[in-house]
Amino acid sequence: MEIILILAIIGSIILLQDPISSWIVKLKNKQQFQKFLTQETYYHSIISPHMRFYNRLNTEDQQKFLFRTYLFRKSKKFHYIEVEESADMPILISAVAVQLTFGLDKFMLNYFKNIFVLKDDYHYGFYSRPFQGHVDHSGIYLSWDNFMKGIHGLTANCNVGIHEMGHALTYVNFITQTEEDKHFKKEFKNFSKVARPIFEAMQYNSRNVLGAYAATNYHEFWAVSVEVFFENPIRLRHEFPELYKAMKSLLRQDPLVVLNAQRIAA
Ligand SMILES: [Zn+2]
């Protein structure tokens, strides 16, 4: 009897606390949003000249995009290695992360507190091949000149920012499990049903839109698929319609629908 009473008391405390904590979260969000509003125009002025993805969104989604970028940027520490720091670097890097996760509920890639910006290709570990970026337990690493080429679409099918954020997204969901997006985890199984056989076939013949590097291992297959999904959606859908469809459901966005909408408007 006493146990039941104690349980009832604990239960009512939990019930009482829950609305209070969600109220605090709401208040905090409101305060963050008020602060963001003072910076909204500034964020727009940095992002709009560089990102087609952002320019194609409607006004409401543009504000969501900028607010998410603001929150992401605020939560990270940026480090600059042999590259001169500029104000647009942390904002554009945050914006690319937001592009990838725009259809998802969770977008902070919270395990990663540190983002390292390097000048250009660099050597890492024992690899002989130069790196454009990588992700490990210590943070997200990106080379600035390659990053800019990627967002400007200067390198076919390549966008190193999207590629590394792709690694970071699976890292927080599956490796550290610190920011699990329910939808993403569930749909990733469906993605793999389609993707695994393509990846395995690529061990024998990798002449397709994804390219040989995607055959390196399944992590790279995923990161390259994400790059091509945004950079060359028409060809990806043409060559691998089922993969394209699975990625659309997984990321809850369709680069081609935005493209078509723009074409109709033009
Ligand atoms: Zn990679």
py3Dmol code that shows the C-alpha trace and the ligand (Angstrom):
import py3Dmol

protein = """\
ATOM      1  CA  MET A   1       0.000   0.000   0.000  1.00  0.00           C
ATOM      2  CA  GLU A   2       2.769   2.397   1.021  1.00  0.00           C
ATOM      3  CA  ILE A   3       4.663   1.523  -2.139  1.00  0.00           C
ATOM      4  CA  ILE A   4       1.647   2.418  -4.214  1.00  0.00           C
ATOM      5  CA  LEU A   5       1.400   5.733  -2.387  1.00  0.00           C
ATOM      6  CA  ILE A   6       5.100   6.476  -2.965  1.00  0.00           C
ATOM      7  CA  LEU A   7       4.762   5.558  -6.643  1.00  0.00           C
ATOM      8  CA  ALA A   8       1.739   7.823  -6.940  1.00  0.00           C
ATOM      9  CA  ILE A   9       3.694  10.714  -5.390  1.00  0.00           C
ATOM     10  CA  ILE A  10       6.691  10.124  -7.681  1.00  0.00           C
ATOM     11  CA  GLY A  11       4.337   9.891 -10.651  1.00  0.00           C
ATOM     12  CA  SER A  12       2.656  13.160  -9.821  1.00  0.00           C
ATOM     13  CA  ILE A  13       6.041  14.882  -9.359  1.00  0.00           C
ATOM     14  CA  ILE A  14       7.131  13.653 -12.809  1.00  0.00           C
ATOM     15  CA  LEU A  15       3.841  14.808 -14.286  1.00  0.00           C
ATOM     16  CA  LEU A  16       4.274  18.187 -12.655  1.00  0.00           C
ATOM     17  CA  GLN A  17       7.869  18.539 -13.756  1.00  0.00           C
ATOM     18  CA  ASP A  18       7.215  17.667 -17.345  1.00  0.00           C
ATOM     19  CA  PRO A  19       5.085  20.678 -18.225  1.00  0.00           C
ATOM     20  CA  ILE A  20       7.541  22.902 -16.334  1.00  0.00           C
ATOM     21  CA  SER A  21      10.565  21.611 -18.235  1.00  0.00           C
ATOM     22  CA  SER A  22       8.805  21.875 -21.586  1.00  0.00           C
ATOM     23  CA  TRP A  23       7.717  25.400 -20.607  1.00  0.00           C
ATOM     24  CA  ILE A  24      11.369  26.286 -19.889  1.00  0.00           C
ATOM     25  CA  VAL A  25      12.425  24.812 -23.247  1.00  0.00           C
ATOM     26  CA  LYS A  26       9.738  26.871 -24.992  1.00  0.00           C
ATOM     27  CA  LEU A  27      10.848  30.038 -23.207  1.00  0.00           C
ATOM     28  CA  LYS A  28      14.491  29.376 -24.082  1.00  0.00           C
ATOM     29  CA  ASN A  29      13.560  28.802 -27.725  1.00  0.00           C
ATOM     30  CA  LYS A  30      11.584  32.024 -27.737  1.00  0.00           C
ATOM     31  CA  GLN A  31      14.548  33.940 -26.316  1.00  0.00           C
ATOM     32  CA  GLN A  32      16.876  32.359 -28.887  1.00  0.00           C
ATOM     33  CA  PHE A  33      14.429  33.246 -31.644  1.00  0.00           C
ATOM     34  CA  GLN A  34      14.264  36.881 -30.481  1.00  0.00           C
ATOM     35  CA  LYS A  35      18.063  37.077 -30.565  1.00  0.00           C
ATOM     36  CA  PHE A  36      18.102  35.424 -33.983  1.00  0.00           C
ATOM     37  CA  LEU A  37      15.686  38.020 -35.386  1.00  0.00           C
ATOM     38  CA  THR A  38      18.298  40.725 -34.796  1.00  0.00           C
ATOM     39  CA  GLN A  39      20.726  38.732 -36.976  1.00  0.00           C
ATOM     40  CA  GLU A  40      18.349  37.375 -39.589  1.00  0.00           C
ATOM     41  CA  THR A  41      19.198  39.927 -42.295  1.00  0.00           C
ATOM     42  CA  TYR A  42      22.908  39.429 -41.697  1.00  0.00           C
ATOM     43  CA  TYR A  43      22.631  35.646 -42.036  1.00  0.00           C
ATOM     44  CA  HIS A  44      20.597  36.078 -45.201  1.00  0.00           C
ATOM     45  CA  SER A  45      23.233  38.419 -46.673  1.00  0.00           C
ATOM     46  CA  ILE A  46      25.969  35.810 -46.119  1.00  0.00           C
ATOM     47  CA  ILE A  47      24.019  32.762 -47.306  1.00  0.00           C
ATOM     48  CA  SER A  48      21.981  34.036 -50.225  1.00  0.00           C
ATOM     49  CA  PRO A  49      24.897  34.877 -52.584  1.00  0.00           C
ATOM     50  CA  HIS A  50      26.294  31.333 -52.222  1.00  0.00           C
ATOM     51  CA  MET A  51      23.518  28.814 -51.774  1.00  0.00           C
ATOM     52  CA  ARG A  52      21.035  27.914 -54.489  1.00  0.00           C
ATOM     53  CA  PHE A  53      19.342  25.539 -52.068  1.00  0.00           C
ATOM     54  CA  TYR A  54      18.457  28.442 -49.779  1.00  0.00           C
ATOM     55  CA  ASN A  55      17.358  30.768 -52.580  1.00  0.00           C
ATOM     56  CA  ARG A  56      14.872  28.198 -53.856  1.00  0.00           C
ATOM     57  CA  LEU A  57      13.005  27.942 -50.547  1.00  0.00           C
ATOM     58  CA  ASN A  58       9.813  29.877 -49.863  1.00  0.00           C
ATOM     59  CA  THR A  59       9.946  32.748 -47.367  1.00  0.00           C
ATOM     60  CA  GLU A  60       8.740  30.661 -44.439  1.00  0.00           C
ATOM     61  CA  ASP A  61      11.283  27.905 -45.065  1.00  0.00           C
ATOM     62  CA  GLN A  62      14.021  30.476 -45.553  1.00  0.00           C
ATOM     63  CA  GLN A  63      13.391  31.755 -42.040  1.00  0.00           C
ATOM     64  CA  LYS A  64      13.410  28.190 -40.675  1.00  0.00           C
ATOM     65  CA  PHE A  65      16.677  27.611 -42.558  1.00  0.00           C
ATOM     66  CA  LEU A  66      18.316  30.760 -41.149  1.00  0.00           C
ATOM     67  CA  PHE A  67      17.151  30.058 -37.590  1.00  0.00           C
ATOM     68  CA  ARG A  68      18.489  26.514 -37.709  1.00  0.00           C
ATOM     69  CA  THR A  69      21.781  27.825 -39.143  1.00  0.00           C
ATOM     70  CA  TYR A  70      21.963  30.366 -36.308  1.00  0.00           C
ATOM     71  CA  LEU A  71      21.389  27.699 -33.635  1.00  0.00           C
ATOM     72  CA  PHE A  72      23.863  25.287 -35.229  1.00  0.00           C
ATOM     73  CA  ARG A  73      26.565  27.909 -35.496  1.00  0.00           C
ATOM     74  CA  LYS A  74      26.038  29.069 -31.881  1.00  0.00           C
ATOM     75  CA  SER A  75      26.496  25.535 -30.597  1.00  0.00           C
ATOM     76  CA  LYS A  76      29.875  24.915 -32.276  1.00  0.00           C
ATOM     77  CA  LYS A  77      33.407  26.078 -31.729  1.00  0.00           C
ATOM     78  CA  PHE A  78      35.184  26.819 -34.987  1.00  0.00           C
ATOM     79  CA  HIS A  79      38.950  26.466 -35.285  1.00  0.00           C
ATOM     80  CA  TYR A  80      41.000  27.839 -38.166  1.00  0.00           C
ATOM     81  CA  ILE A  81      44.151  26.007 -39.177  1.00  0.00           C
ATOM     82  CA  GLU A  82      46.530  27.866 -41.505  1.00  0.00           C
ATOM     83  CA  VAL A  83      43.614  29.728 -43.016  1.00  0.00           C
ATOM     84  CA  GLU A  84      42.545  33.273 -42.409  1.00  0.00           C
ATOM     85  CA  GLU A  85      39.281  33.355 -40.514  1.00  0.00           C
ATOM     86  CA  SER A  86      36.395  35.195 -42.128  1.00  0.00           C
ATOM     87  CA  ALA A  87      32.885  35.897 -40.857  1.00  0.00           C
ATOM     88  CA  ASP A  88      31.196  33.870 -43.587  1.00  0.00           C
ATOM     89  CA  MET A  89      33.046  30.607 -42.780  1.00  0.00           C
ATOM     90  CA  PRO A  90      31.113  29.442 -39.693  1.00  0.00           C
ATOM     91  CA  ILE A  91      27.806  30.588 -41.181  1.00  0.00           C
ATOM     92  CA  LEU A  92      28.192  28.840 -44.548  1.00  0.00           C
ATOM     93  CA  ILE A  93      29.475  25.648 -42.938  1.00  0.00           C
ATOM     94  CA  SER A  94      26.504  25.640 -40.547  1.00  0.00           C
ATOM     95  CA  ALA A  95      24.169  26.326 -43.486  1.00  0.00           C
ATOM     96  CA  VAL A  96      25.391  23.246 -45.362  1.00  0.00           C
ATOM     97  CA  ALA A  97      24.707  21.063 -42.324  1.00  0.00           C
ATOM     98  CA  VAL A  98      21.215  22.553 -42.174  1.00  0.00           C
ATOM     99  CA  GLN A  99      20.675  21.830 -45.885  1.00  0.00           C
ATOM    100  CA  LEU A 100      21.328  18.143 -45.338  1.00  0.00           C
ATOM    101  CA  THR A 101      19.079  17.823 -42.281  1.00  0.00           C
ATOM    102  CA  PHE A 102      16.404  20.284 -43.396  1.00  0.00           C
ATOM    103  CA  GLY A 103      13.676  17.639 -43.578  1.00  0.00           C
ATOM    104  CA  LEU A 104      14.593  16.065 -40.225  1.00  0.00           C
ATOM    105  CA  ASP A 105      13.603  17.038 -36.688  1.00  0.00           C
ATOM    106  CA  LYS A 106      17.115  16.755 -35.263  1.00  0.00           C
ATOM    107  CA  PHE A 107      19.715  18.978 -36.902  1.00  0.00           C
ATOM    108  CA  MET A 108      22.343  19.978 -34.326  1.00  0.00           C
ATOM    109  CA  LEU A 109      24.779  17.060 -34.919  1.00  0.00           C
ATOM    110  CA  ASN A 110      25.213  17.518 -31.188  1.00  0.00           C
ATOM    111  CA  TYR A 111      28.144  15.189 -30.538  1.00  0.00           C
ATOM    112  CA  PHE A 112      30.377  17.485 -32.590  1.00  0.00           C
ATOM    113  CA  LYS A 113      31.337  20.541 -30.582  1.00  0.00           C
ATOM    114  CA  ASN A 114      34.366  21.410 -32.725  1.00  0.00           C
ATOM    115  CA  ILE A 115      34.647  22.189 -36.414  1.00  0.00           C
ATOM    116  CA  PHE A 116      38.089  22.642 -37.943  1.00  0.00           C
ATOM    117  CA  VAL A 117      38.587  24.719 -41.077  1.00  0.00           C
ATOM    118  CA  LEU A 118      41.732  24.125 -43.118  1.00  0.00           C
ATOM    119  CA  LYS A 119      42.978  25.983 -46.175  1.00  0.00           C
ATOM    120  CA  ASP A 120      43.039  23.278 -48.844  1.00  0.00           C
ATOM    121  CA  ASP A 121      43.817  19.551 -49.318  1.00  0.00           C
ATOM    122  CA  TYR A 122      45.718  18.122 -46.353  1.00  0.00           C
ATOM    123  CA  HIS A 123      47.331  14.932 -45.188  1.00  0.00           C
ATOM    124  CA  TYR A 124      45.844  12.965 -42.335  1.00  0.00           C
ATOM    125  CA  GLY A 125      47.045   9.877 -40.478  1.00  0.00           C
ATOM    126  CA  PHE A 126      48.856   7.289 -42.544  1.00  0.00           C
ATOM    127  CA  TYR A 127      46.866   7.853 -45.724  1.00  0.00           C
ATOM    128  CA  SER A 128      48.859   8.794 -48.805  1.00  0.00           C
ATOM    129  CA  ARG A 129      45.822  10.319 -50.519  1.00  0.00           C
ATOM    130  CA  PRO A 130      45.237  13.990 -49.584  1.00  0.00           C
ATOM    131  CA  PHE A 131      42.006  14.755 -47.738  1.00  0.00           C
ATOM    132  CA  GLN A 132      39.416  17.420 -48.502  1.00  0.00           C
ATOM    133  CA  GLY A 133      37.684  16.778 -45.214  1.00  0.00           C
ATOM    134  CA  HIS A 134      37.012  14.092 -42.639  1.00  0.00           C
ATOM    135  CA  VAL A 135      35.072  13.357 -39.489  1.00  0.00           C
ATOM    136  CA  ASP A 136      36.376  11.611 -36.406  1.00  0.00           C
ATOM    137  CA  HIS A 137      35.707  11.610 -32.655  1.00  0.00           C
ATOM    138  CA  SER A 138      37.505  14.958 -32.302  1.00  0.00           C
ATOM    139  CA  GLY A 139      35.383  16.889 -34.760  1.00  0.00           C
ATOM    140  CA  ILE A 140      34.412  17.765 -38.316  1.00  0.00           C
ATOM    141  CA  TYR A 141      37.288  18.841 -40.601  1.00  0.00           C
ATOM    142  CA  LEU A 142      36.801  20.755 -43.852  1.00  0.00           C
ATOM    143  CA  SER A 143      39.141  22.408 -46.339  1.00  0.00           C
ATOM    144  CA  TRP A 144      37.804  25.831 -47.191  1.00  0.00           C
ATOM    145  CA  ASP A 145      38.677  26.047 -50.893  1.00  0.00           C
ATOM    146  CA  ASN A 146      37.104  22.652 -51.600  1.00  0.00           C
ATOM    147  CA  PHE A 147      34.110  23.568 -49.478  1.00  0.00           C
ATOM    148  CA  MET A 148      33.485  26.707 -51.541  1.00  0.00           C
ATOM    149  CA  LYS A 149      33.915  24.848 -54.848  1.00  0.00           C
ATOM    150  CA  GLY A 150      31.327  22.370 -53.586  1.00  0.00           C
ATOM    151  CA  ILE A 151      28.660  24.919 -52.685  1.00  0.00           C
ATOM    152  CA  HIS A 152      29.221  26.800 -55.950  1.00  0.00           C
ATOM    153  CA  GLY A 153      28.789  23.586 -57.958  1.00  0.00           C
ATOM    154  CA  LEU A 154      32.235  23.914 -59.580  1.00  0.00           C
ATOM    155  CA  THR A 155      33.103  20.242 -59.162  1.00  0.00           C
ATOM    156  CA  ALA A 156      30.715  17.762 -60.756  1.00  0.00           C
ATOM    157  CA  ASN A 157      28.862  15.612 -58.196  1.00  0.00           C
ATOM    158  CA  CYS A 158      31.110  16.868 -55.370  1.00  0.00           C
ATOM    159  CA  ASN A 159      30.226  18.873 -52.313  1.00  0.00           C
ATOM    160  CA  VAL A 160      32.660  18.167 -49.511  1.00  0.00           C
ATOM    161  CA  GLY A 161      30.556  20.051 -46.951  1.00  0.00           C
ATOM    162  CA  ILE A 162      27.526  17.849 -47.623  1.00  0.00           C
ATOM    163  CA  HIS A 163      29.784  14.761 -47.725  1.00  0.00           C
ATOM    164  CA  GLU A 164      31.290  15.362 -44.266  1.00  0.00           C
ATOM    165  CA  MET A 165      27.963  16.389 -42.733  1.00  0.00           C
ATOM    166  CA  GLY A 166      26.626  13.094 -44.115  1.00  0.00           C
ATOM    167  CA  HIS A 167      29.277  11.244 -42.097  1.00  0.00           C
ATOM    168  CA  ALA A 168      28.495  13.372 -39.042  1.00  0.00           C
ATOM    169  CA  LEU A 169      24.759  12.628 -39.327  1.00  0.00           C
ATOM    170  CA  THR A 170      25.217   8.855 -39.267  1.00  0.00           C
ATOM    171  CA  TYR A 171      27.828   9.273 -36.512  1.00  0.00           C
ATOM    172  CA  VAL A 172      25.408  10.947 -34.071  1.00  0.00           C
ATOM    173  CA  ASN A 173      22.611   8.522 -34.957  1.00  0.00           C
ATOM    174  CA  PHE A 174      24.453   5.212 -34.978  1.00  0.00           C
ATOM    175  CA  ILE A 175      27.904   5.529 -33.385  1.00  0.00           C
ATOM    176  CA  THR A 176      27.538   7.887 -30.424  1.00  0.00           C
ATOM    177  CA  GLN A 177      23.712   7.662 -30.468  1.00  0.00           C
ATOM    178  CA  THR A 178      23.655  11.117 -28.913  1.00  0.00           C
ATOM    179  CA  GLU A 179      21.112  12.656 -31.263  1.00  0.00           C
ATOM    180  CA  GLU A 180      18.869   9.978 -32.600  1.00  0.00           C
ATOM    181  CA  ASP A 181      16.287  11.117 -35.113  1.00  0.00           C
ATOM    182  CA  LYS A 182      13.533   8.501 -34.959  1.00  0.00           C
ATOM    183  CA  HIS A 183      12.505   8.911 -38.572  1.00  0.00           C
ATOM    184  CA  PHE A 184      16.081   8.849 -39.859  1.00  0.00           C
ATOM    185  CA  LYS A 185      17.012   5.684 -37.957  1.00  0.00           C
ATOM    186  CA  LYS A 186      13.891   3.849 -39.076  1.00  0.00           C
ATOM    187  CA  GLU A 187      14.172   4.865 -42.713  1.00  0.00           C
ATOM    188  CA  PHE A 188      17.892   4.136 -42.858  1.00  0.00           C
ATOM    189  CA  LYS A 189      17.001   0.427 -42.798  1.00  0.00           C
ATOM    190  CA  ASN A 190      14.885   0.905 -45.917  1.00  0.00           C
ATOM    191  CA  PHE A 191      17.648   2.932 -47.537  1.00  0.00           C
ATOM    192  CA  SER A 192      20.122   0.118 -46.856  1.00  0.00           C
ATOM    193  CA  LYS A 193      17.810  -2.485 -48.403  1.00  0.00           C
ATOM    194  CA  VAL A 194      18.222  -0.639 -51.700  1.00  0.00           C
ATOM    195  CA  ALA A 195      21.731   0.715 -51.177  1.00  0.00           C
ATOM    196  CA  ARG A 196      23.594  -2.386 -49.964  1.00  0.00           C
ATOM    197  CA  PRO A 197      23.098  -4.397 -53.189  1.00  0.00           C
ATOM    198  CA  ILE A 198      24.235  -1.394 -55.264  1.00  0.00           C
ATOM    199  CA  PHE A 199      27.287  -0.975 -53.035  1.00  0.00           C
ATOM    200  CA  GLU A 200      28.100  -4.686 -53.285  1.00  0.00           C
ATOM    201  CA  ALA A 201      27.754  -4.684 -57.083  1.00  0.00           C
ATOM    202  CA  MET A 202      30.123  -1.719 -57.159  1.00  0.00           C
ATOM    203  CA  GLN A 203      32.888  -3.923 -55.746  1.00  0.00           C
ATOM    204  CA  TYR A 204      33.044  -5.440 -59.246  1.00  0.00           C
ATOM    205  CA  ASN A 205      32.019  -2.526 -61.432  1.00  0.00           C
ATOM    206  CA  SER A 206      31.842   1.006 -60.144  1.00  0.00           C
ATOM    207  CA  ARG A 207      31.304   2.829 -63.430  1.00  0.00           C
ATOM    208  CA  ASN A 208      28.210   4.807 -62.526  1.00  0.00           C
ATOM    209  CA  VAL A 209      27.179   8.262 -61.340  1.00  0.00           C
ATOM    210  CA  LEU A 210      28.416   7.562 -57.798  1.00  0.00           C
ATOM    211  CA  GLY A 211      31.978   6.872 -58.955  1.00  0.00           C
ATOM    212  CA  ALA A 212      34.714   4.539 -57.721  1.00  0.00           C
ATOM    213  CA  TYR A 213      35.253   6.291 -54.389  1.00  0.00           C
ATOM    214  CA  ALA A 214      31.745   5.292 -53.270  1.00  0.00           C
ATOM    215  CA  ALA A 215      32.851   1.647 -53.481  1.00  0.00           C
ATOM    216  CA  THR A 216      35.606   2.188 -50.844  1.00  0.00           C
ATOM    217  CA  ASN A 217      33.350   1.164 -47.952  1.00  0.00           C
ATOM    218  CA  TYR A 218      29.714   1.562 -46.958  1.00  0.00           C
ATOM    219  CA  HIS A 219      30.384   4.808 -45.016  1.00  0.00           C
ATOM    220  CA  GLU A 220      31.803   6.395 -48.142  1.00  0.00           C
ATOM    221  CA  PHE A 221      28.956   4.991 -50.231  1.00  0.00           C
ATOM    222  CA  TRP A 222      26.512   6.787 -47.945  1.00  0.00           C
ATOM    223  CA  ALA A 223      28.423  10.106 -47.941  1.00  0.00           C
ATOM    224  CA  VAL A 224      28.857  10.095 -51.736  1.00  0.00           C
ATOM    225  CA  SER A 225      25.179   9.196 -52.264  1.00  0.00           C
ATOM    226  CA  VAL A 226      24.209  12.245 -50.227  1.00  0.00           C
ATOM    227  CA  GLU A 227      26.514  14.472 -52.288  1.00  0.00           C
ATOM    228  CA  VAL A 228      25.124  13.222 -55.590  1.00  0.00           C
ATOM    229  CA  PHE A 229      21.542  13.407 -54.293  1.00  0.00           C
ATOM    230  CA  PHE A 230      21.945  17.173 -53.935  1.00  0.00           C
ATOM    231  CA  GLU A 231      24.459  17.879 -56.712  1.00  0.00           C
ATOM    232  CA  ASN A 232      23.144  15.711 -59.530  1.00  0.00           C
ATOM    233  CA  PRO A 233      19.635  14.540 -58.633  1.00  0.00           C
ATOM    234  CA  ILE A 234      18.460  14.115 -62.237  1.00  0.00           C
ATOM    235  CA  ARG A 235      21.202  11.653 -63.087  1.00  0.00           C
ATOM    236  CA  LEU A 236      20.956   9.833 -59.763  1.00  0.00           C
ATOM    237  CA  ARG A 237      17.213   9.330 -60.248  1.00  0.00           C
ATOM    238  CA  HIS A 238      17.798   8.200 -63.833  1.00  0.00           C
ATOM    239  CA  GLU A 239      20.483   5.626 -62.963  1.00  0.00           C
ATOM    240  CA  PHE A 240      19.181   4.501 -59.575  1.00  0.00           C
ATOM    241  CA  PRO A 241      15.481   5.403 -59.257  1.00  0.00           C
ATOM    242  CA  GLU A 242      14.961   3.187 -56.199  1.00  0.00           C
ATOM    243  CA  LEU A 243      17.975   4.628 -54.425  1.00  0.00           C
ATOM    244  CA  TYR A 244      16.786   8.145 -55.186  1.00  0.00           C
ATOM    245  CA  LYS A 245      13.343   7.317 -53.835  1.00  0.00           C
ATOM    246  CA  ALA A 246      14.805   5.818 -50.656  1.00  0.00           C
ATOM    247  CA  MET A 247      16.952   8.898 -50.075  1.00  0.00           C
ATOM    248  CA  LYS A 248      13.996  11.164 -50.597  1.00  0.00           C
ATOM    249  CA  SER A 249      12.064   9.343 -47.856  1.00  0.00           C
ATOM    250  CA  LEU A 250      15.100   9.162 -45.606  1.00  0.00           C
ATOM    251  CA  LEU A 251      15.952  12.870 -45.756  1.00  0.00           C
ATOM    252  CA  ARG A 252      12.318  13.945 -46.204  1.00  0.00           C
ATOM    253  CA  GLN A 253      13.180  16.245 -49.082  1.00  0.00           C
ATOM    254  CA  ASP A 254      13.311  16.107 -52.865  1.00  0.00           C
ATOM    255  CA  PRO A 255      15.809  18.332 -54.702  1.00  0.00           C
ATOM    256  CA  LEU A 256      13.938  17.697 -57.971  1.00  0.00           C
ATOM    257  CA  VAL A 257      10.593  18.982 -56.744  1.00  0.00           C
ATOM    258  CA  VAL A 258      12.236  22.288 -55.865  1.00  0.00           C
ATOM    259  CA  LEU A 259      13.950  22.282 -59.277  1.00  0.00           C
ATOM    260  CA  ASN A 260      10.650  21.689 -61.067  1.00  0.00           C
ATOM    261  CA  ALA A 261       8.848  24.323 -59.017  1.00  0.00           C
ATOM    262  CA  GLN A 262      11.519  26.808 -59.994  1.00  0.00           C
ATOM    263  CA  ARG A 263      11.252  25.852 -63.637  1.00  0.00           C
ATOM    264  CA  ILE A 264       7.486  26.409 -63.632  1.00  0.00           C
ATOM    265  CA  ALA A 265       7.961  29.766 -61.934  1.00  0.00           C
ATOM    266  CA  ALA A 266      10.651  30.874 -64.418  1.00  0.00           C
TER     267      ALA A 266
END
"""
ligand_1 = """\
1
ZN
Zn 34.022 10.322 -46.667
"""
view = py3Dmol.view(width=600, height=400)
view.addModel(protein, "pdb")
view.setStyle({"model": 0}, {"cartoon": {"style": "trace"}})
view.addModel(ligand_1, "xyz")
view.setStyle({"model": 1}, {"stick": {}})
view.zoomTo()
view.show()
